[in-house]
Amino acid sequence: FKANEEQLKKHVDDYKVKLSKSEQRYEILKKHAEDKLEEANKEIESISKQQDAEIAKLTAKLRKSDMLASSLEREVERKQKENQELTNICDDLINKVGT
C-alpha cells in the first residue's frame, strides 16, 4: 500500500511538472500571438493612413480638374459668343458693302 502511495505521488509530481511546462508553453504562444496581432494592427493602421492620404490627394486633384473643366467650359461659351458677335459684324459689313 505504501509503494502504491509513493507511485501515485510520483505520478502527481510528474503531472505537475508537465502542467507547469504546458502553462509555460501556453504563455509563450500567447505572448507570440499577441505580438503578431499588435504588429498586424499597426500594419493595418499604417495602410489605412496611407489610403486616407491617397484619397485626400485624389479628391483634391478631382476638385482641381472639375474647376479647370468649368473654367474651360466658360471660356468656350465666351469664345462662341465672341465668334457670333464677330460673325454678325462681318455679315453687317458685307451687307453694307453689297448695297
Contacts in CASP RR format, 6 or more apart in sequence:
PFRMAT RR
TARGET T0000
AUTHOR 0000-0000-0000
METHOD contacts of the structure
MODEL  1
FKANEEQLKKHVDDYKVKLSKSEQRYEILKKHAEDKLEEANKEIESISKQ
QDAEIAKLTAKLRKSDMLASSLEREVERKQKENQELTNICDDLINKVGT
END
